[in-house]
Amino acid sequence: MRVAALEFRVADKYFAIEMSKVKHFFEVENIKKLDFLPPFVEGIVNYNNHVYPLISLKKAWNIDDGKKENTAVAIVFRDREYAIMIDEIIKIDELEKKENFLVEVFEENGKLIGNLNLDFLNDFKIPTFKNKTVKTEEKRYANKESYLVFNCNGELLAVESRLVKKIEDYEKDIVVLNKMVVNVTASEKIYKECEKKNILILENDDNKITAFPVGDIVDILLVDKDEVTVSYEGVFNRFFLYKSKEVKVFSSNYLNKVISKYGSVIKKEKIKKFDEKIEVLLLNICGEKFAIRMKNVVDINEYDEASLNFANNNPHVKGIITTREGATYILSFEKILKKKPKITEDSKIVVIKDENVLKAILVDMIEDIIYVKNDDILIADESDNIIGGMVIHGREMIPLINTLWPKGL
């Protein structure tokens, strides 16, 4: 049987692989090093927002020819996606595939070429990723509503995230959108005077924009509809609790009228809706940067609130902590990363929850909160690895913590 195949060279060895299993070939530039992976895995590589574990066949096969490979081929092997480093692409051609040998080979003009076999990878826990938009999460959000919560002179107020077009630091009473000047509406015309720390820019159903000053942005929350109390239609028509404090939600009908009265018509160009992005918390753990989705974070505690003198057979359990969600284990990554955490006054215990399983993670410090598109979060194929996926943020790749790891805890 003749098939289209890619022929390539690694050191002095020649291989081929069917083109139907080849996704890309590219020059290796941006590698995210992860020290806890097997030594033949150079790290995680990003090509056109697709991420792959980068495999050095020379290191795997103990070949030292003194030459460094710069080309990678992204392939599918056993329904998983890898990038393998090669020395040279020979050609793409139709080759005769021989299936009656002890091992699969290709034949070209009487010469036999080995069919690349990566079965040895099954002996290692190497994270691979689903390089496509994950649609399953949309179902999980079906019974939730997204709100942006902000402070206004001690009161917690909220608006539906779908109305939010942009947030800017407050500097003056005008903002520029799509090369048009928009005057900032005094907050007392909408509700009452607020501190001028940020500018909230909203759009209504008639494509009108208005901007008004608010205090600190507190959070962006996905709230179960069952936890929201619906009231009569007025300035506020919904209420919910956030950290035991009442949050008043502006009525969408009321905001539509306010925006129609004070707003300006803006050309519809490249203004992104705020709720198109996912909130991600960046953590420093044993000197390495990790990411976790904010929807999985239920609490952040000070390090000194934990009890670390706790006997347990699991090598990843550091102690226990009591939270508002209940008592749970504290996980430490030091056994996996082979590094010690750096405990300072910035160290925290981050409490997470997924599929009703409560855990806590010891972190050196919290670095930042970022917002990324759903397409830029790539989920790993397996759930028993510390890495649950990769977050692409600009040119940076950040490992996403698997909130179900370790299994059975």
N, C-alpha and C positions, 0 to 999 in steps of 0.2 A: 504494500500500500504506500503510495507516494503522498507526502504531506509537506506543507510549507513549514520550514524550520529555520531557526536562528543558529548559526554555527559560531562558536566563540572559543577563545583560548584563555586558560589560567595557567601561568608559568609555561611549562612545556606540554601541558595536557590539553586535548581538544575535546569539546563537548558540543552537543546540539540539544535544542529544546523546541517543541512544536510552537509555532507562532501564535496558535490559539491560546497558549498559556503565558505569552509575553504581553505585559501591559505597557511598559515604557523602557527606553534606555536613555541615560542622562549622565552628565558629568556631576560627580559628587562635590557639593560645596558646603552645605549646612548640616553638620552632624551634632545631634544632642547626645553627649556621652552619658552613659548610665553604668556606673562601676559595678553594680550588683548583677549585671547580665553576664553570661558566659564569655570568656576571653576572646572567642572568635566572633562575637557580636560587637561591631565597632560602635554601635549606638543606634539611634533612631534618625532616619533621614527624611526630609520633606521635599517632595517634588510636585509642584502645581497643586498644593493643598492635599496631596496624598502622602501618607506617612507609612514607612515600612521599617522593620528591623533590618539593619545593614549587616550582611553576612560576609565575612572574609573566609573564602574557601581555603586560601593558603594557610591561615592560622588553624582552621579546622582540621586540615590534612597535614599539618606540620611541614609545610613547604616554605623554605627560606631561600629565595633567589635574589634577594637584595633589591628588588624592584617594587615600587609602590603603585597600586592600581588606583586610577582616578575615574574609571567608568563603572557605572552600575546598571544592571538590568533588573527591572521590577517584574516579578513572575508570580504566577499562581501555582502552588504546589500543595496537593491534598486539601484543596479548598481554602488555603491560607495564602496571604500575600507577603512576599519577602522581596528584598533587594539584595542581589549578590554582586560582589565586586569582581570584575574581570580585567584582564590585561588588554584584550583586543577583540573587537567584533570582526569575524572573518567575512561572513556574508549571510544573506538571507536567500534561500533557494529551496526548490523542491527536492526532498531526499526520500529515499526508499526506507520505510520503517520496517525493521525486522522484528517480529514478535515470537519467533520460534526458537530464540536463543535462551540461554539461562538468564541473561540480563537483556533488557531492551537496548537495541543499538540502531543506528542509522547507517545506510550504505551509500557511498558516493563513488562511482567509478571503481568499484571493487575495494574501496577503502572503508573500514568500519569506524564509526564515530560513536562514542558512548552517549547514551541518553542521560542527561543530568539527573541524578538521584539524590534527594536530600532527606532520605528517611532517618538519617542520624539525628535530625533536628527534633524528632519525636521524643528523644531521651532528655530533652531540656525544656524548661519552662521559659519560653521566649514569647513575649507579648506580640501579637499581630492585631491588625486593626481592620474594622469595617469601613472601607473608604467610600462611603456613600452617605447621603443624608438619612439620619435615623428617624423614621416616621412614628415609631411605636410610642415615643414620649407624648405625642399629641393627645393620645387617649388618656394619659395620666393627668393631663391638664383640663380634661373636659368638665370636671366639677370644681374648677378653681377660677378665681378672678384675680387679675393682676392690678396692684395699686402702688402708686408712688406716695410715700409718706414723708411729710416735712413738718418742721417746727414753726409755729407762728406765736411768738411771745408766750411760750410755755404750753400751748395747746398742740396736740398732734392732729394734723389734718391730712387728708388724702384725696387724690384724684385717680380716676381710672388711667392706667398706663397707656391705653390706646389713644388717649387724648394728648399725651405728651409728645411733642415734636423734638424738643431740645432743652438742655439745661446749660446755663452759662454762669460763671462767676459774676457777681454784681460789680460793675465798675461805674456805669452811668445810666441815665434814664432813657437810653436808646439801645437797640440791638440791630444788627444788620443780618438779614436773611435773603439769600439769592439776590444780592446786590441792591436790596431795598431796605430803607430805614423804617423800623417799626418802633413807635413810641411805647415806653413801658407804662402800663396802666397802674395807678396807685392801688395798692392792695386793699385799702379801706373801701374802694369802690366795689370790690368783690366780696370782702367780708370785713376785715379790720386791718389796722396797720400791723405789718410784720417787720422783723429785723431785715435789713437789706444785705443778705449774704449771697444769695443765688437769685438767678432770674429763671422762672419757669415759663416756658413757651408752649402754649396750647393751641390746638387747631380744632374747630368744630366741624359739623357735618356739611356746612356751606363753604368749606375751604377757606375760612377766615382764620387769621392768626392773631393772638394777643399775647402779651408778655406781662408778667407782674412779679414783683420782688417777694421772696420768701426767706425764711431763716435757713437753718441747716437741713440738708437732705438726710433723712433718717435711714430710709431703707426702701427697697423695692420688694414687695411681698406677693407671693402667690397664696391666697387665702381660700380655704374651703368655703363654698357657698353656704354650707350649714353653719359656719361660724360667724356669718354676717347677719346682723339684725336689720331688717328693712323697716323703715319708719315712713311717716307721711311725707309727701312731696313738698320740700321747702328748699332752703339753702343747702341743707344736708338731708339725705334720705336713707343713709346706711351707717351702721356703726359696727366696729369690731374691736377686740382687745389685742394690744401688742405689748408684750412684757408687762402685763397687768394694768396697762393704761388704756383709756378709751381713745379710739381714733374715729374722728368724724369724717365721713366721706361726702364730698361735694356732689350734689345731684347733677347728673349729666344734662338734664333739661335746663337746670338753672345756669350751668356753665355755658351751654349753647347760646342762651339768651344774652349772657354777659359778653361772650366773644362776639356775637352779632352786633352788639351795641358799641363796643369799644375796639373791635378788631379791625385788621386790614387784610385785603385780599392779596395773597402772595402767589407768584407763579409756581406751579407744581413742578419742581425739578428734583434735585437729589437730596431732599430732606428725609432722613430715615426715621421711621417710627421707633420710639424708645423700646417698645415691648417686642421688637423683632430680635433683640439681643438677649443673651443669657448672662446672668450675673455669676461671676466666678471669683472665688477667694483664693489668693495666692499665699502659700505658706512656705516658710523656711524650716526644713526638717533635717537636722544633722548636717547643715550647710548646703543642702540641695533644695532647689525650688520645686514645689509641687502645686497642683491646683485641685480645687474641689468646688463643685457647684453649690451656690449659696442655698439652694432649695434643700440640700441635705444637711445644712448646718442648723442645729436647733439651739445651741448655746455656746458661749465662749467664756471660760472661767480662768481665773488667775492660777498660776502654777502652785501657789502655796495653799490652795483649797483642796489639793489632791492628797490622798493617802498612798504613799509609794512603798511603804513597808507591808507588802502583801505577798504571801506565798502562793505560787501557782505553777503548774507544770508547763504551761504554754510559754515558750521562750520569748514571745512577743508582748506578753502582758507585763506592764510596769507597775501597775497599782490599780486602785479603784477610786471613784469619785461619785459623790451624790449630787445630782442635778435636779432641776425642776421636773425633768422627765423621769427621774428615778435614778437608782444606783447603777453604775456600769463599769466595765473594765477600761483601763487606760492602756492604749497600744503605744509601743515604742518601735521605731523603724531601725534601731541601731544594729540589730542582728542581721537584717537584710542588707542595709547600706554599709555595714562594717565600719561605722563611724559613731562616735559618741555625740549626743546632743550637747549644745552649748547653752547651759542654763544661765539666764540673766533675768533682770527685772522685766524684760520684754517677753519672756517665755509664757506660753498659754496652754490651756487644755481645751481643745476644740471638740465639742460634743456633736456627733453626727447621727443621723437616722436614715435608714433605707430599708424598705420592706418591713417596717416595724421593728427592725433590729437596731438597738441603741449601742453605740460605742463612743469612745473618746480617744483623741490622738494627742500625744505630747509633741508640741512644736516649739522650735527655737524662737520664732517670732512670726507675726502676721505681716506680710510684705505689702499687700495692696488688694484692691478690688478692681476687677476689669470687667468689661462687657464684650462678649464675642457672639458672632452669629452661630446659629445652630449648626450650620454646615462646617464650622471650624472646630467642632468638637467631634473627634473620631473615636468611636467606641471599640474597645478591644474585643477579640473573638472569644476569649475565655474569662471566667469570673473567679478563678482561683489564683490569680496573680496579683501582686501589689498594685500593678498598673492597670487601671480600668479603661484607659484610653489616652489620647493626646489632645492637648489644646493648642491650636495654632493661633499665635498672637503676633501679627506682623511677620518678621523673619524668625521669631522665637518659637520653639516647641517646648511645651511644658507638660510633664507627665500628670495625668489625671488620676487621683487616688481612687482605687477600687473600694467603695464604701461597704462592700460585702466581704472583704478580706479581713482576717483569715476565716475560712469556712468553718462552721461548727462552733464558733465562739459565741 
